[in-house]
């Protein structure tokens, strides 16, 4: 009882204090004040009765509950008290009249599950993952985004048995699984091995066309390659080993300098250790010089500058150094780390300094490679020999390439039948930084592909078929993207575009790619150069049949002339065969063919101008017709033709355009009036001539595209 009485006193004290302390300023002057007080007393009394009956609660809990009750009572708004005059409690919901729905028998539409802001990720078909030797199936599943069970099913289907998901996979097996899953892969080769030895440096010679790159290499190896090149310019990517006078050997790559061979220069920079940038002292920095610098910087390869032709009278090496410095090359003479050597290939001046600079740069890089294990090689060039089949020039990057091994090169495979060095001598093995020529492949790979050694013929077949399938999918996808029509405004006139189908045949794979890329640069708004087929080797009857089927012309670059029977068959089928050994001449002839085939652009041109000197008027009648106004003019430029449209200019502004209905000279109708002669002109539906007006004779002409050739050798078609 004592606890209950104490609770009562505290409740009444809190209630009284709250009533006296609560401000009513916000309800003063309204009829709500009395209602608010009455309802407050009623609610507080109700809460008081409930708390008194809870005798088992303590003093603290009684005070807390009372505080909560007081909060609920005294902090209610006027809208709450105005809802009902009755006691507090739940209201009985009103009855709503039932209305029958008309669409109750319709099938409900299922809304998509999920939050509206969540967007589903689209699958990326061009996803590329990195694989390495010894990765587990779990790691491969994480990288490809596929489940472990699906990858296990793929490996089972291709004949590979995997006991556990943590079993180590070879790089070939991982690539097979990824390709079957539709994922592109990139191989990460490890440089670790039990036997790592120093290797020779791979040096790529780059620069502008006709700056003396091949002549410099001829001087280094005491041969004459430049004399054997067609046109005196390099059009192939050559690889050979040069033994320096000091006894050290360096592997050199000679790249073409013409603008059409940009892909070859990029491949040379990708496989090299050092780039020798050759700049002519009498010519300076040119477009292909800047391109070679960008290739070297993209491949993160050090540069050694060789300023050639220093023996010429107009040579200015200091000017070349300033140009290179302005392009961002930090030369040693200016506080940088790029070595500069002044040489002369013809007089053999400065070759010892160039050798010393290359060996010093190689020593600073401390070049080493793995000798043991399977080889990793890079395709420099590929060609098709009539008797030996596909021949591939490669540079070994790591490991040892042995004759008799099964290899996969790009999408082609085979067993190495023979390995020859650049001198043509047979050898059984190729070590790192050694350029060799291998034969035995089933097909011709692309220049720039990697050479991968596999342990069995079955594995080579599977990898090759998977890569061929992936290559064909990518080719068809790119073809669809190229052939997709571009959306344009209907109000704009779409120019007429004709197609020029071309079949390209060349001596090596890299040249085929260079010629194909150069022909595609000749595409214009009026003519589309469509390369329907490319191949390596001489022209054949199948090429003529394909050209006859699609109406194409055959382009042969650096290949032998076809037999007489084949030439006669092409002539009978009206097939044009274009054979060249120099890239300049080939592009010029193709440009002329494009200009002939282009429909041209119709334009309005001013053929002549005449000045109005006097105005004559002939009164009309019912028999002769309405009144006629004749403008007496003198032709001041070009000629005026009766069949052409006329434009009337007054104070330099166009006043009227219409057809010429009559053109007379000395009271005789004429077709044309030339410069300096006087004539009379009548324009249809125009009678307001003034002395001093100028009448222009307009004619429609068809303007053909122009073949533009820059100083760097780059060509384009300008419409």
C-alpha positions as CSV (number, residue, x, y, z in Angstrom):
1,X,0.0,0.0,0.0
2,X,2.9,2.3,0.8
3,X,4.3,1.9,-2.7
4,X,0.9,2.5,-4.3
5,X,0.3,5.7,-2.3
6,X,3.7,6.9,-3.2
7,X,3.0,6.3,-6.9
8,X,-0.3,8.2,-6.6
9,X,1.4,11.2,-5.1
10,X,4.1,11.3,-7.8
11,X,1.5,10.9,-10.6
12,X,-0.7,13.7,-9.3
13,X,2.4,15.9,-8.7
14,X,3.6,15.4,-12.3
15,X,0.1,15.9,-13.6
16,X,-0.3,19.2,-11.7
17,X,3.1,20.5,-12.6
18,X,2.5,19.7,-16.3
19,X,-0.9,21.6,-16.3
20,X,0.6,24.6,-14.6
21,X,3.8,24.7,-16.7
22,X,2.3,24.1,-20.2
23,X,2.0,27.4,-22.1
24,X,-1.2,28.1,-23.8
25,X,0.0,31.0,-25.8
26,X,-0.5,29.2,-29.1
27,X,-4.2,28.5,-28.3
28,X,-5.1,31.7,-26.6
29,X,-8.1,33.5,-28.0
30,X,-9.5,30.4,-29.7
31,X,-12.4,28.1,-28.7
32,X,-9.9,25.3,-28.5
33,X,-8.5,26.2,-25.1
34,X,-11.4,24.8,-23.1
35,X,-11.6,21.7,-25.1
36,X,-7.9,21.1,-24.9
37,X,-8.0,21.4,-21.0
38,X,-11.0,19.1,-20.7
39,X,-9.6,16.4,-22.9
40,X,-6.2,16.6,-21.2
41,X,-7.8,16.0,-17.8
42,X,-9.8,13.1,-19.1
43,X,-6.8,11.4,-20.7
44,X,-4.6,12.0,-17.7
45,X,-7.2,10.5,-15.4
46,X,-7.5,7.5,-17.6
47,X,-3.8,7.0,-17.6
48,X,-3.8,7.5,-13.8
49,X,-6.3,4.7,-13.2
50,X,-4.3,2.3,-15.4
51,X,-1.1,3.0,-13.5
52,X,-2.6,2.6,-10.1
53,X,-3.8,-0.9,-11.0
54,X,-0.2,-2.0,-11.9
55,X,1.0,-2.6,-8.4
56,X,3.9,-4.8,-9.4
57,X,5.7,-2.0,-11.2
58,X,8.5,-0.1,-9.4
59,X,8.8,3.6,-8.7
60,X,11.1,4.2,-11.7
61,X,8.9,2.3,-14.1
62,X,5.8,4.1,-12.8
63,X,7.5,7.4,-13.4
64,X,8.6,6.4,-16.9
65,X,5.2,5.2,-18.0
66,X,3.6,8.3,-16.5
67,X,6.0,10.5,-18.5
68,X,5.2,8.7,-21.7
69,X,1.5,9.0,-21.0
70,X,1.9,12.7,-20.3
71,X,3.8,13.1,-23.6
72,X,1.0,11.4,-25.5
73,X,-1.7,13.5,-23.7
74,X,-0.2,17.0,-23.8
75,X,1.6,17.0,-27.2
76,X,-1.4,16.1,-29.3
77,X,-2.4,18.6,-32.0
78,X,-5.7,20.3,-32.5
79,X,-6.5,18.1,-35.5
80,X,-6.2,15.0,-33.3
81,X,-8.7,16.4,-30.7
82,X,-11.1,17.6,-33.5
83,X,-11.5,14.1,-34.9
84,X,-14.2,13.0,-32.5
85,X,-15.9,14.2,-29.3
86,X,-16.2,10.7,-28.0
87,X,-13.8,8.8,-25.9
88,X,-10.4,7.9,-27.3
89,X,-10.1,4.6,-29.1
90,X,-10.1,2.9,-32.5
91,X,-12.8,4.0,-34.9
92,X,-15.0,1.6,-36.7
93,X,-14.2,1.7,-40.4
94,X,-17.0,2.9,-42.6
95,X,-18.7,0.5,-44.9
96,X,-17.9,1.0,-48.6
97,X,-20.3,-0.1,-51.3
98,X,-18.9,-3.0,-53.2
99,X,-18.4,-2.4,-56.9
100,X,-17.8,-5.2,-59.3
101,X,-14.7,-5.0,-61.4
102,X,-15.0,-5.5,-65.1
103,X,-11.5,-6.9,-65.5
104,X,-11.5,-9.5,-62.8
105,X,-11.4,-12.3,-65.4
106,X,-8.3,-10.8,-67.2
107,X,-4.9,-12.3,-66.7
108,X,-2.8,-10.2,-64.3
109,X,0.3,-8.7,-65.8
110,X,3.5,-9.7,-64.0
111,X,5.7,-6.8,-63.1
112,X,9.4,-7.3,-63.2
113,X,10.8,-8.3,-59.8
114,X,13.4,-6.0,-58.3
115,X,14.0,-2.4,-57.5
116,X,13.3,0.1,-60.2
117,X,16.6,1.8,-59.9
118,X,18.6,-1.5,-60.4
119,X,19.8,-2.0,-63.9
120,X,20.9,-5.3,-65.2
121,X,24.4,-5.5,-66.5
122,X,24.7,-6.3,-70.2
123,X,27.0,-9.2,-71.1
124,X,30.3,-8.1,-72.7
125,X,31.0,-10.3,-75.7
126,X,34.4,-8.8,-76.2
127,X,35.7,-9.5,-72.7
128,X,39.4,-10.4,-72.5
129,X,40.8,-12.2,-69.5
130,X,44.5,-12.9,-68.6
131,X,45.5,-16.5,-68.1
132,X,48.8,-17.9,-66.9
133,X,50.5,-21.2,-66.3
134,X,49.3,-23.1,-63.2
135,X,46.1,-21.3,-62.6
136,X,43.3,-23.2,-60.9
137,X,39.8,-23.8,-62.2
138,X,38.4,-21.6,-59.5
139,X,40.6,-18.7,-60.5
140,X,39.6,-19.2,-64.2
141,X,35.9,-19.2,-63.2
142,X,36.4,-15.9,-61.3
143,X,38.1,-14.2,-64.3
144,X,35.7,-15.4,-66.9
145,X,32.5,-15.0,-64.9
146,X,31.4,-18.6,-65.5
147,X,30.6,-21.2,-62.9
148,X,33.0,-24.0,-62.0
149,X,30.6,-26.7,-63.0
150,X,30.1,-25.1,-66.5
151,X,33.9,-25.0,-67.0
152,X,34.2,-28.6,-65.9
153,X,31.6,-29.6,-68.5
154,X,33.5,-27.7,-71.2
155,X,36.7,-29.4,-70.3
156,X,35.1,-32.8,-70.3
157,X,33.6,-32.2,-73.7
158,X,37.0,-31.3,-75.2
159,X,38.6,-34.4,-73.6
160,X,40.3,-32.8,-70.6
161,X,39.7,-34.5,-67.3
162,X,39.9,-32.3,-64.2
163,X,39.7,-34.1,-60.9
164,X,39.3,-31.1,-58.6
165,X,38.5,-27.5,-58.9
166,X,41.8,-26.6,-57.3
167,X,43.9,-28.7,-59.7
168,X,46.5,-26.7,-61.6
169,X,45.7,-26.1,-65.3
170,X,48.2,-25.6,-68.1
171,X,47.9,-22.4,-70.2
172,X,46.6,-24.4,-73.2
173,X,43.8,-26.0,-71.2
174,X,42.8,-22.7,-69.7
175,X,42.6,-21.1,-73.2
176,X,40.5,-24.0,-74.5
177,X,38.0,-23.6,-71.7
178,X,37.9,-19.8,-72.1
179,X,37.4,-20.0,-75.9
180,X,34.6,-22.5,-75.6
181,X,33.0,-20.1,-73.1
182,X,33.2,-17.3,-75.7
183,X,35.9,-15.3,-73.8
184,X,39.0,-13.8,-75.4
185,X,42.2,-14.6,-73.6
186,X,45.6,-13.0,-73.2
187,X,48.5,-15.2,-72.2
188,X,50.9,-14.0,-69.5
189,X,54.2,-15.8,-69.8
190,X,56.5,-16.1,-66.9
191,X,60.2,-15.1,-67.2
192,X,61.2,-17.5,-64.5
193,X,63.3,-20.6,-65.3
194,X,66.1,-22.7,-64.0
195,X,68.5,-21.3,-66.6
196,X,68.5,-17.6,-67.3
197,X,71.4,-16.2,-69.3
198,X,72.3,-12.9,-71.0
199,X,71.0,-12.5,-74.5
200,X,71.6,-10.2,-77.5
201,X,69.7,-7.0,-78.0
202,X,67.0,-6.7,-80.6
203,X,67.3,-3.3,-82.3
204,X,64.7,-1.9,-84.6
205,X,65.7,0.8,-87.2
206,X,62.9,3.3,-87.8
207,X,62.5,6.6,-89.4
208,X,61.1,8.5,-92.4
209,X,61.2,7.1,-95.9
210,X,64.5,7.7,-97.8
211,X,66.4,8.8,-94.8
212,X,69.0,6.0,-95.2
213,X,67.8,3.3,-92.8
214,X,68.6,0.3,-95.0
215,X,71.8,1.9,-96.2
216,X,73.0,2.3,-92.6
217,X,72.3,-1.4,-92.0
218,X,74.2,-2.3,-95.2
219,X,77.2,-0.4,-93.9
220,X,77.0,-2.2,-90.6
221,X,76.9,-5.7,-92.1
222,X,78.8,-5.1,-95.3
223,X,76.0,-6.1,-97.7
224,X,73.8,-4.3,-100.2
225,X,70.1,-4.9,-99.4
226,X,68.9,-1.4,-100.5
227,X,70.0,-2.1,-104.1
228,X,67.8,-5.2,-104.3
229,X,64.6,-3.4,-103.1
230,X,62.2,-2.2,-105.7
231,X,62.3,1.6,-106.1
232,X,65.2,1.9,-103.7
233,X,62.8,1.9,-100.7
234,X,62.2,-0.9,-98.1
235,X,58.8,-2.5,-98.4
236,X,59.4,-5.5,-96.1
237,X,60.2,-6.1,-92.5
238,X,63.6,-7.7,-92.4
239,X,65.4,-9.4,-89.5
240,X,69.1,-10.4,-89.4
241,X,72.0,-10.7,-87.0
242,X,75.0,-8.4,-87.3
243,X,78.3,-9.3,-85.7
244,X,80.0,-6.1,-84.7
245,X,83.8,-5.5,-85.0
246,X,84.0,-5.9,-81.2
247,X,82.6,-9.4,-81.5
248,X,79.2,-8.7,-80.0
249,X,76.1,-9.7,-82.0
250,X,73.0,-7.6,-82.3
251,X,69.7,-8.6,-83.9
252,X,68.4,-5.8,-86.2
253,X,64.9,-5.3,-87.6
254,X,64.6,-3.0,-90.6
255,X,61.2,-1.4,-91.0
256,X,59.7,0.4,-94.0
257,X,59.4,4.2,-93.9
258,X,56.5,4.7,-96.2
259,X,53.2,5.9,-94.7
260,X,51.4,2.7,-95.8
261,X,53.6,0.5,-93.6
262,X,52.5,1.9,-90.2
263,X,51.5,-1.6,-88.9
264,X,54.9,-3.0,-89.8
265,X,56.6,-0.2,-87.7
266,X,54.2,-0.9,-84.8
267,X,55.1,-4.6,-84.9
268,X,58.8,-3.8,-85.0
269,X,58.5,-1.5,-81.9
270,X,56.5,-4.2,-80.0
271,X,59.2,-6.9,-80.2
272,X,62.3,-4.7,-79.9
273,X,64.6,-3.7,-77.0
274,X,66.1,-0.6,-78.5
275,X,64.9,1.7,-81.3
276,X,67.4,3.5,-83.6
277,X,65.7,6.6,-84.9
278,X,67.3,7.6,-88.2
279,X,66.9,11.2,-89.2
280,X,68.5,12.7,-92.4
281,X,70.6,15.7,-91.6
282,X,69.5,17.5,-94.7
283,X,65.8,16.8,-94.3
284,X,65.1,17.0,-90.6
285,X,62.1,15.6,-88.7
286,X,59.3,14.4,-90.9
287,X,55.9,12.8,-90.3
288,X,57.1,9.2,-90.2
289,X,59.8,10.3,-87.8
290,X,57.2,11.5,-85.4
291,X,55.2,8.3,-85.9
292,X,58.3,6.2,-85.1
293,X,58.8,8.2,-81.9
294,X,55.2,7.6,-80.9
295,X,55.5,3.9,-81.6
296,X,58.7,3.7,-79.4
297,X,57.1,5.7,-76.6
298,X,53.9,3.5,-76.7
299,X,56.1,0.3,-76.4
300,X,58.2,2.0,-73.7
301,X,61.5,1.3,-75.6
302,X,64.6,3.4,-75.3
303,X,65.7,5.5,-78.3
304,X,69.1,6.1,-79.8
305,X,69.1,8.8,-82.5
306,X,71.3,8.4,-85.6
307,X,71.6,11.5,-87.7
308,X,72.5,10.2,-91.1
309,X,73.8,11.9,-94.3
310,X,76.1,14.2,-92.4
311,X,78.5,14.2,-95.3
312,X,76.1,16.1,-97.6
313,X,76.7,19.8,-98.2
314,X,73.3,20.9,-96.9
315,X,73.5,18.8,-93.7
316,X,72.6,20.6,-90.5
317,X,72.8,18.3,-87.5
318,X,72.2,21.0,-85.0
319,X,68.9,21.9,-86.6
320,X,67.8,18.3,-86.3
321,X,68.7,18.2,-82.6
322,X,66.6,21.3,-82.0
323,X,63.7,19.8,-83.8
324,X,63.9,16.5,-81.8
325,X,64.2,18.5,-78.6
326,X,61.1,20.4,-79.5
327,X,59.2,17.1,-80.1
328,X,60.0,16.0,-76.5
329,X,63.2,13.9,-76.9
330,X,65.6,14.7,-74.1
331,X,69.0,14.5,-75.7
332,X,72.2,14.0,-73.8
333,X,73.7,17.3,-74.9
334,X,70.7,19.0,-73.4
335,X,70.7,17.2,-70.1
336,X,68.7,14.2,-71.1
337,X,69.5,10.5,-71.4
338,X,68.9,9.9,-75.2
339,X,72.2,9.3,-77.1
340,X,72.8,11.1,-80.4
341,X,75.3,9.8,-83.0
342,X,76.2,11.6,-86.3
343,X,76.8,9.0,-89.0
344,X,77.1,8.7,-92.8
345,X,76.1,5.4,-94.3
346,X,77.7,6.0,-97.7
347,X,81.1,7.2,-96.3
348,X,80.9,4.8,-93.3
349,X,81.5,7.7,-90.8
350,X,80.5,7.3,-87.2
351,X,79.6,3.6,-87.3
352,X,81.9,2.8,-84.4
353,X,80.2,5.4,-82.3
354,X,76.8,4.0,-83.2
355,X,78.0,0.5,-82.2
356,X,79.3,1.8,-78.9
357,X,76.1,3.6,-78.1
358,X,74.0,0.5,-78.8
359,X,76.2,-1.8,-76.7
360,X,76.2,0.7,-73.9
361,X,72.4,1.0,-73.9
362,X,72.1,-2.9,-74.0
363,X,74.5,-3.2,-71.0
364,X,72.5,-0.7,-69.0
365,X,69.3,-2.7,-69.7
366,X,70.9,-6.0,-68.5
367,X,69.0,-8.1,-71.0
368,X,68.5,-11.7,-69.9
369,X,66.1,-14.5,-71.0
370,X,65.0,-18.0,-70.0
371,X,66.8,-20.6,-72.0
372,X,65.1,-23.8,-70.9
373,X,61.5,-24.8,-71.4
374,X,59.1,-24.3,-74.4
375,X,59.8,-21.3,-76.6
376,X,57.9,-18.1,-76.9
377,X,58.3,-16.4,-80.3
378,X,56.9,-13.5,-82.3
379,X,56.0,-13.6,-86.0
380,X,57.9,-10.9,-87.9
381,X,56.8,-11.9,-91.4
382,X,55.1,-14.7,-93.2
383,X,55.2,-15.7,-96.9
384,X,54.1,-18.6,-99.1
385,X,56.7,-20.5,-101.1
386,X,55.7,-22.6,-104.0
387,X,57.8,-25.6,-103.1
388,X,58.2,-25.3,-99.3
389,X,54.7,-24.0,-98.3
390,X,54.1,-21.4,-95.6
391,X,57.3,-19.9,-94.3
392,X,57.3,-17.9,-91.0
393,X,60.1,-15.5,-89.9
394,X,60.1,-15.4,-86.1
395,X,62.2,-13.9,-83.3
396,X,62.5,-16.1,-80.2
397,X,61.7,-14.1,-77.0
398,X,62.3,-16.9,-74.4
399,X,63.0,-20.6,-74.2
400,X,64.3,-22.7,-77.0
401,X,62.5,-23.5,-80.3
402,X,63.4,-27.0,-81.4
403,X,62.8,-28.6,-84.8
404,X,60.1,-31.3,-84.6
405,X,57.9,-29.5,-82.0
406,X,54.2,-28.9,-82.5
407,X,53.3,-25.2,-82.5
408,X,50.2,-23.1,-82.8
409,X,50.8,-19.7,-84.5
410,X,47.7,-17.5,-84.4
411,X,44.9,-19.6,-85.8
412,X,47.3,-22.0,-87.7
413,X,49.1,-25.0,-86.4
414,X,51.8,-27.5,-87.6
415,X,54.9,-29.4,-86.8
416,X,58.2,-27.7,-87.4
417,X,59.9,-29.5,-90.3
418,X,62.9,-27.2,-90.6
419,X,64.5,-24.2,-88.8
420,X,66.8,-21.9,-90.8
421,X,68.7,-18.9,-89.7
422,X,68.7,-15.6,-91.7
423,X,71.7,-16.8,-93.7
424,X,69.7,-19.8,-95.0
425,X,71.6,-22.5,-93.0
426,X,69.7,-25.3,-91.3
427,X,69.8,-25.4,-87.5
428,X,68.2,-27.6,-84.9
429,X,67.3,-25.0,-82.3
430,X,66.8,-21.3,-81.9
431,X,67.7,-19.4,-78.7
432,X,66.4,-16.1,-77.4
433,X,66.9,-13.0,-79.6
434,X,67.6,-15.2,-82.6
435,X,65.6,-14.6,-85.8
436,X,64.8,-17.9,-87.7
437,X,62.6,-19.0,-90.5
438,X,60.4,-22.1,-89.7
439,X,58.4,-24.2,-92.1
440,X,55.8,-26.9,-91.6
441,X,52.7,-25.0,-90.8
442,X,49.3,-26.0,-92.3
443,X,48.4,-22.4,-93.2
444,X,49.8,-18.9,-93.3
445,X,49.5,-17.0,-90.1
446,X,49.2,-13.2,-89.6
447,X,52.2,-11.1,-89.0
448,X,52.4,-10.2,-85.3
449,X,51.0,-13.5,-84.0
450,X,52.6,-15.4,-81.2
451,X,54.2,-18.8,-81.6
452,X,53.1,-21.2,-78.9
453,X,54.7,-24.7,-78.4
454,X,52.2,-27.5,-77.4
455,X,53.0,-31.0,-76.4
456,X,50.8,-33.0,-78.8
457,X,49.2,-32.8,-82.2
458,X,45.7,-33.2,-80.8
459,X,46.1,-30.2,-78.5
460,X,47.4,-28.1,-81.4
461,X,44.4,-29.0,-83.5
462,X,42.0,-28.1,-80.8
463,X,43.6,-24.7,-80.1
464,X,43.8,-23.9,-83.8
465,X,40.1,-24.8,-84.5
466,X,39.0,-22.8,-81.5
467,X,41.0,-19.7,-82.5
468,X,39.8,-20.0,-86.1
469,X,36.2,-20.1,-84.9
470,X,36.7,-17.1,-82.7
471,X,38.5,-15.2,-85.5
472,X,35.6,-15.9,-87.9
473,X,33.1,-14.6,-85.3
474,X,35.1,-11.4,-84.8
475,X,35.5,-10.9,-88.6
476,X,31.8,-11.3,-89.2
477,X,31.0,-9.0,-86.3
478,X,33.3,-6.3,-87.7
479,X,31.9,-6.8,-91.1
480,X,28.4,-6.2,-89.8
481,X,29.5,-3.1,-88.0
482,X,31.2,-1.8,-91.2
483,X,28.1,-2.6,-93.4
484,X,25.6,-1.1,-90.9
485,X,24.0,1.9,-92.6
486,X,24.4,5.2,-90.8
487,X,21.2,7.1,-89.9
488,X,20.9,10.4,-91.6
489,X,18.4,13.1,-91.9
490,X,15.8,12.5,-94.6
491,X,15.9,16.2,-95.7
492,X,19.6,15.9,-96.5
493,X,20.6,14.5,-99.9
494,X,22.6,11.3,-99.6
495,X,25.4,11.2,-102.2
496,X,25.6,8.3,-104.6
497,X,28.3,5.8,-103.5
498,X,29.6,3.1,-105.8
499,X,31.6,0.0,-104.8
500,X,35.0,-1.0,-106.1
501,X,35.7,-4.6,-105.2
502,X,39.4,-5.5,-105.1
503,X,41.4,-8.8,-104.7
504,X,44.8,-8.3,-103.1
505,X,47.7,-10.7,-103.7
506,X,51.3,-10.0,-102.4
507,X,54.5,-11.8,-101.7
508,X,54.4,-11.8,-97.8
509,X,51.7,-11.6,-95.2
510,X,52.8,-8.3,-93.8
511,X,52.8,-6.6,-97.2
512,X,49.3,-7.9,-97.8
513,X,48.1,-6.2,-94.6
514,X,50.0,-3.0,-95.5
515,X,48.5,-2.8,-99.0
516,X,45.0,-3.6,-97.7
517,X,45.2,-0.9,-95.0
518,X,46.5,1.6,-97.7
519,X,43.6,0.8,-100.0
520,X,41.1,1.3,-97.2
521,X,42.4,4.8,-96.7
522,X,41.3,5.6,-100.2
523,X,37.6,5.2,-99.2
524,X,35.6,8.3,-99.9
525,X,32.0,9.5,-99.8
526,X,31.6,8.4,-103.4
527,X,33.6,5.2,-103.8
528,X,33.9,2.3,-101.3
529,X,37.0,0.2,-101.8
530,X,35.8,-3.3,-100.8
531,X,38.6,-5.8,-100.3
532,X,36.8,-9.1,-101.0
533,X,39.8,-11.4,-100.8
534,X,43.5,-11.3,-99.8
535,X,46.2,-13.9,-100.3
536,X,49.9,-14.5,-100.4
537,X,51.6,-15.9,-103.5
538,X,51.2,-15.5,-107.3
539,X,48.0,-15.0,-109.1
540,X,45.9,-18.2,-109.8
541,X,42.9,-19.2,-111.8
542,X,40.8,-19.2,-108.7
543,X,41.5,-15.4,-108.3
544,X,40.3,-14.8,-111.8
545,X,37.1,-16.8,-111.2
546,X,36.4,-14.9,-108.0
547,X,37.0,-11.6,-109.7
548,X,34.7,-12.6,-112.5
549,X,32.0,-13.6,-110.0
550,X,32.1,-10.3,-108.0
551,X,33.3,-7.9,-110.7
552,X,36.5,-7.1,-108.9
553,X,39.9,-6.0,-110.1
554,X,43.0,-7.9,-109.1
555,X,45.9,-6.1,-107.4
556,X,49.2,-7.9,-107.3
557,X,52.0,-6.3,-105.3
558,X,55.6,-7.6,-105.7
559,X,54.4,-10.9,-107.3
560,X,55.4,-12.5,-110.5
561,X,53.5,-11.8,-113.7
562,X,50.8,-14.3,-114.4
563,X,51.1,-16.9,-117.2
564,X,49.9,-15.9,-120.6
565,X,46.9,-18.2,-120.4
566,X,45.8,-16.6,-117.2
567,X,46.2,-13.1,-118.6
568,X,44.2,-14.0,-121.7
569,X,41.4,-15.5,-119.5
570,X,41.3,-12.3,-117.5
571,X,41.2,-10.2,-120.6
572,X,38.3,-12.2,-122.0
573,X,36.4,-11.8,-118.7
574,X,37.1,-8.0,-118.7
575,X,39.0,-8.3,-115.5
576,X,41.7,-5.6,-114.8
577,X,45.0,-6.9,-113.3
578,X,47.2,-4.2,-111.7
579,X,50.8,-5.4,-111.0
580,X,53.3,-3.2,-109.2
581,X,56.5,-3.5,-107.2
582,X,56.6,0.0,-105.6
583,X,53.8,1.1,-103.3
584,X,53.8,4.7,-104.7
585,X,52.9,3.5,-108.2
586,X,50.3,1.1,-106.9
587,X,48.4,3.7,-104.9
588,X,48.5,6.2,-107.8
589,X,47.0,3.8,-110.2
590,X,44.3,2.7,-107.8
591,X,43.6,6.4,-107.2
592,X,43.1,7.0,-110.9
593,X,40.8,4.0,-111.1
594,X,38.7,5.3,-108.2
595,X,38.4,8.8,-109.8
596,X,37.2,7.2,-113.1
597,X,34.6,5.1,-111.2
598,X,33.4,7.9,-109.0
599,X,30.0,9.3,-110.0
600,X,31.1,12.8,-109.2
601,X,29.3,15.7,-107.6
602,X,26.9,17.9,-109.6
603,X,27.6,21.6,-109.2
604,X,26.4,24.9,-110.6
605,X,29.1,26.9,-112.2
606,X,29.2,30.3,-113.8
607,X,30.1,29.9,-117.4
608,X,30.0,33.5,-118.4
609,X,28.9,37.1,-117.5
610,X,27.2,39.8,-119.5
611,X,26.6,43.4,-118.6
612,X,23.3,45.1,-119.5
613,X,24.0,48.2,-121.7
614,X,20.5,49.0,-123.0
615,X,16.9,47.9,-122.8
616,X,14.6,47.3,-125.8
617,X,10.9,46.7,-125.6
618,X,8.7,45.1,-128.3
619,X,5.0,45.7,-128.1
620,X,2.9,42.6,-128.3
621,X,-0.4,41.9,-130.0
622,X,-3.0,39.1,-130.1
623,X,-1.1,37.4,-132.9
624,X,2.5,38.1,-131.8
625,X,1.9,37.5,-128.0
626,X,2.6,39.7,-124.9
627,X,5.2,42.5,-124.6
628,X,8.8,41.4,-124.7
629,X,11.8,43.2,-123.0
630,X,15.2,42.6,-124.4
631,X,18.4,43.3,-122.5
632,X,21.2,44.5,-124.8
633,X,24.3,43.1,-123.3
634,X,28.1,42.8,-123.8
635,X,29.7,39.5,-122.7
636,X,32.5,40.5,-120.3
637,X,33.7,37.0,-119.1
638,X,33.4,33.5,-120.5
639,X,30.5,32.8,-122.8
640,X,26.7,33.0,-122.7
641,X,24.7,29.9,-123.9
642,X,21.0,30.0,-124.9
643,X,20.2,26.6,-123.4
644,X,21.6,27.5,-120.0
645,X,19.9,29.1,-116.9
646,X,20.4,32.8,-116.3
647,X,21.0,34.6,-113.0
648,X,20.3,38.4,-112.8
649,X,22.5,40.3,-110.4
650,X,21.8,43.9,-109.3
651,X,24.3,45.7,-107.1
652,X,25.9,42.3,-106.3
653,X,22.7,40.7,-105.1
654,X,20.7,37.9,-106.9
655,X,17.4,39.3,-108.2
656,X,16.0,36.5,-110.4
657,X,16.9,33.2,-111.9
658,X,15.3,31.7,-114.9
659,X,15.7,30.1,-118.3
660,X,16.9,32.0,-121.4
661,X,14.2,32.0,-124.0
662,X,16.0,34.0,-126.7
663,X,19.7,34.8,-127.5
664,X,20.4,36.9,-130.6
665,X,23.4,38.5,-132.1
666,X,22.9,41.0,-135.0
667,X,19.3,40.0,-135.3
668,X,20.1,36.3,-135.8
669,X,19.4,33.5,-133.3
670,X,22.7,32.0,-132.0
671,X,23.5,29.3,-129.5
672,X,26.6,30.8,-127.9
673,X,28.1,34.3,-127.6
674,X,31.7,34.6,-126.5
675,X,33.6,37.2,-124.6
676,X,33.7,40.7,-126.1
677,X,30.7,40.3,-128.3
678,X,27.3,42.1,-127.9
679,X,24.0,40.2,-127.9
680,X,20.3,40.5,-126.9
681,X,19.0,38.3,-124.1
682,X,15.4,37.5,-123.1
683,X,14.8,35.8,-119.8
684,X,11.5,33.9,-119.3
685,X,9.0,35.8,-117.0
686,X,11.3,38.7,-116.3
687,X,10.7,42.2,-117.6
688,X,12.4,44.5,-115.1
689,X,15.8,45.0,-116.6
690,X,18.0,48.0,-115.6
691,X,21.1,49.4,-117.1
692,X,24.1,48.1,-115.2
693,X,22.6,44.7,-114.3
694,X,24.9,41.7,-114.7
695,X,23.5,38.5,-116.2
696,X,25.4,35.3,-115.3
697,X,25.2,32.2,-117.5
698,X,24.9,29.0,-115.3
699,X,25.9,25.5,-116.3
700,X,25.7,22.2,-114.4
701,X,29.1,20.4,-114.2
702,X,30.1,17.1,-112.6
703,X,33.1,17.5,-110.4
704,X,35.2,14.4,-109.9
705,X,37.2,13.6,-106.7
706,X,40.9,14.5,-106.5
707,X,43.8,12.2,-105.7
708,X,46.0,14.0,-103.1
709,X,49.4,12.8,-102.2
710,X,51.3,14.4,-99.3
711,X,55.1,14.8,-98.8
712,X,55.2,11.9,-96.3
713,X,53.7,9.5,-98.9
714,X,50.2,9.4,-97.4
715,X,47.5,9.5,-100.0
716,X,43.8,10.2,-99.8
717,X,40.7,11.0,-102.0
718,X,39.2,14.4,-101.6
719,X,35.6,14.7,-102.9
